[in-house]
Amino acid sequence: YLNAEYHGKVVFLWKKPYKEMKQIYSFADIGFFPSIFDNYPWVVLEALLCELPSIGSKNTGITEVCVDQRDIVFCDPLSIQDTYEKVRALIHDPNRSLMWFRGHIAVLKTFHTCLQKTLDLYQS
């Protein structure tokens, strides 16, 4: 269900080649990733690295990387009201470009550390 003000503005894309992702992200105003559970949501990291202000689930590992309302907006994926309010607020936020920048920096700062810890775990 989409509110009438968003008809024709929301596009659902299915499987696309990875090399097209940066271009696809550049067409979006925001990224919306309301996962119920995801240990380490790569798609959210990818969106932030592609400079897309994003909404992610408060139930995922992105909470280990980003700070709510600074780097990303967190939502409750089980609450339609909460997700609606967060999407609406971010779409109309004139400072959302600052948020993607902060999210981008947060991902860059923590990605190397997370990757190294993962590699260390597999090698032990």
Disulfide bonds with the S-S distance in Angstrom:
none
